[in-house]
């Protein structure tokens, strides 16, 4: 799995002109699923993100996690994180097929909820407009193949 995690002041996802999910302080997570991913990767990634300490403490140091700041997570499926960029036109054959990716996308969100996080989300496979007010900016890339 690959995830781009951005610390945000607020974020939302809109589908067909309607807000589908919105959060205030927390993380916007763009999530891509690879063909070899499993429930174990989903759980591992959820745990790493929930316990990530990138929110400022009273001394201005990145030392607080999501729970400590009462933050939320907005998750948006993003198969393009597995793009093959060898040519000018990206290929997406390295992304998991929807029959595997959608259940793991749902499992990842369930794993976040199991850890006490309020989760908002987009709609798997939909054309979405994502808006965010990045905080910092702090943006981190996770790849379960290397973390």
C-alpha positions as CSV (number, residue, x, y, z in Angstrom):
1,X,0.0,0.0,0.0
2,X,1.1,3.5,-0.6
3,X,-0.3,6.5,1.2
4,X,0.4,10.2,0.9
5,X,-0.4,11.7,4.3
6,X,-0.8,15.4,4.6
7,X,-1.4,17.2,7.9
8,X,-4.3,19.5,7.3
9,X,-6.2,22.3,9.0
10,X,-9.2,21.1,7.0
11,X,-10.0,18.9,4.0
12,X,-13.0,17.7,2.1
13,X,-14.0,15.5,-0.9
14,X,-16.8,16.5,-3.2
15,X,-18.6,14.1,-5.6
16,X,-21.1,15.4,-8.2
17,X,-21.2,18.8,-6.4
18,X,-22.0,17.3,-3.0
19,X,-19.6,17.1,-0.1
20,X,-19.1,13.4,0.6
21,X,-16.6,13.8,3.5
22,X,-15.0,16.7,5.4
23,X,-12.7,17.1,8.4
24,X,-11.1,19.8,10.4
25,X,-7.7,19.2,11.9
26,X,-6.1,15.9,11.1
27,X,-4.8,14.0,8.0
28,X,-5.8,13.8,4.4
29,X,-4.7,10.3,3.3
30,X,-4.5,9.5,-0.4
31,X,-4.4,5.7,-0.4
32,X,-3.2,3.4,-3.2
33,X,-3.4,-0.4,-3.1
34,X,-0.9,-2.7,-4.9
35,X,-1.7,-6.1,-6.3
36,X,0.3,-7.9,-3.5
37,X,-1.3,-6.0,-0.6
38,X,-3.3,-7.7,2.2
39,X,-5.2,-7.0,5.4
40,X,-1.9,-7.1,7.2
41,X,-0.5,-4.2,5.2
42,X,-3.7,-2.3,5.8
43,X,-3.5,-2.8,9.6
44,X,0.2,-2.0,9.7
45,X,-0.3,1.2,7.7
46,X,-3.3,2.3,9.8
47,X,-1.2,1.8,13.0
48,X,1.7,3.8,11.7
49,X,-0.4,6.7,10.6
50,X,-2.5,6.8,13.8
51,X,0.6,6.9,16.0
52,X,2.6,9.3,13.8
53,X,3.7,12.3,15.9
54,X,3.7,15.3,13.6
55,X,1.5,17.8,15.5
56,X,3.1,20.5,17.5
57,X,3.4,20.4,21.3
58,X,3.5,23.4,23.6
59,X,7.1,23.9,22.6
60,X,6.4,24.0,18.9
61,X,8.0,20.5,18.3
62,X,6.3,17.8,16.2
63,X,5.6,15.6,19.2
64,X,1.8,14.9,19.3
65,X,-0.2,12.2,17.5
66,X,-3.7,12.4,16.1
67,X,-5.4,11.3,19.3
68,X,-3.6,13.9,21.3
69,X,-4.9,16.7,19.1
70,X,-8.4,15.1,18.6
71,X,-7.8,15.0,14.9
72,X,-9.7,13.1,12.2
73,X,-8.8,11.4,8.9
74,X,-10.2,11.9,5.4
75,X,-9.3,8.9,3.2
76,X,-9.4,9.1,-0.6
77,X,-8.7,6.1,-2.8
78,X,-5.9,7.0,-5.2
79,X,-4.9,4.2,-7.7
80,X,-2.6,6.7,-9.5
81,X,0.0,6.3,-6.7
82,X,0.9,3.1,-8.5
83,X,1.4,4.8,-11.9
84,X,4.1,3.5,-14.2
85,X,5.8,6.8,-15.3
86,X,8.3,5.4,-17.8
87,X,6.5,7.1,-20.7
88,X,4.7,10.4,-21.0
89,X,1.3,8.7,-20.6
90,X,1.1,7.0,-17.2
91,X,0.1,3.3,-17.1
92,X,-1.8,1.9,-14.1
93,X,-1.1,-1.9,-14.5
94,X,0.8,-1.8,-11.2
95,X,-2.3,-0.9,-9.2
96,X,-4.4,-3.6,-7.7
97,X,-7.6,-4.4,-9.6
98,X,-10.8,-2.9,-8.0
99,X,-11.9,-6.3,-6.8
100,X,-8.8,-6.4,-4.5
101,X,-8.3,-2.7,-3.9
102,X,-11.8,-1.7,-2.7
103,X,-12.0,-4.3,0.1
104,X,-8.6,-3.3,1.3
105,X,-9.5,0.4,1.1
106,X,-12.5,-0.4,3.3
107,X,-10.4,-2.6,5.6
108,X,-7.9,0.3,6.0
109,X,-10.7,2.6,7.1
110,X,-12.1,0.0,9.5
111,X,-8.6,-0.4,11.0
112,X,-8.4,3.4,11.6
113,X,-11.8,3.3,13.3
114,X,-10.8,0.3,15.4
115,X,-8.0,2.6,16.7
116,X,-10.5,5.2,17.8
117,X,-10.2,7.6,14.8
118,X,-13.1,9.4,13.3
119,X,-12.9,8.7,9.5
120,X,-14.5,10.5,6.6
121,X,-13.9,9.3,3.0
122,X,-14.5,9.6,-0.6
123,X,-16.2,7.0,-2.8
124,X,-14.0,4.3,-4.3
125,X,-13.8,4.7,-8.1
126,X,-15.6,8.0,-8.2
127,X,-14.5,11.2,-9.9
128,X,-13.8,13.3,-6.9
129,X,-12.6,16.9,-6.2
130,X,-10.4,17.0,-3.1
131,X,-9.7,20.3,-1.3
132,X,-7.4,20.8,1.6
133,X,-5.7,23.4,3.7
134,X,-2.3,22.0,4.3
135,X,-0.8,22.6,7.7
136,X,3.0,23.3,7.7
137,X,3.0,21.9,5.1
138,X,3.7,18.5,6.4
139,X,3.3,15.7,3.8
140,X,4.7,12.2,4.2
141,X,4.9,9.2,1.9
142,X,4.3,5.7,3.2
143,X,4.9,2.5,1.2
144,X,4.4,-0.8,3.0
145,X,7.0,-2.4,0.7
146,X,9.7,-0.3,2.4
147,X,8.4,0.8,5.8
